[in-house]
């Protein structure tokens, strides 16, 4: 098994593993994931016919699972341009998720997801900065 070769790679690997795990949980036990995210869990028998929460959970969980695989692949190949890209878009995600809470679209407990994204972006960003200051370069591929 290949392991990440840099500090920034490890930050990406941790996020990737969590995304993969949460995706798997959401696919296998969507109510568990809804609860972890701070949403009320409504039993299936109480849901309206036009309630597509479970469909959305399956789709977003599959996306999370796939994203976890992408992040893990990037981590073991030490693809630092991807790492930098994730910093920017995870900060965008933090902003959007925080906005959803402020607009009362998401419960306050959902802030944990926003904080997780923001802290992950900061950890990767700091790791990339430290590596750059040390003059570390990504290993050559091929």
ABEGO torsion letter per residue (X at the ends): XBBBABAAAAAAAAAAAAAAAAAAAAAABAAAAAAAAGBBBBBAAABBAABAAAAAAAAAAAAAAAAAAAAAAAAAAGBAAAAAAAAAAAAAAAAAAAAAAAAGABBAAAAAAAAAAAAAAAAAAAAAAAAAAAGBBBBBBX
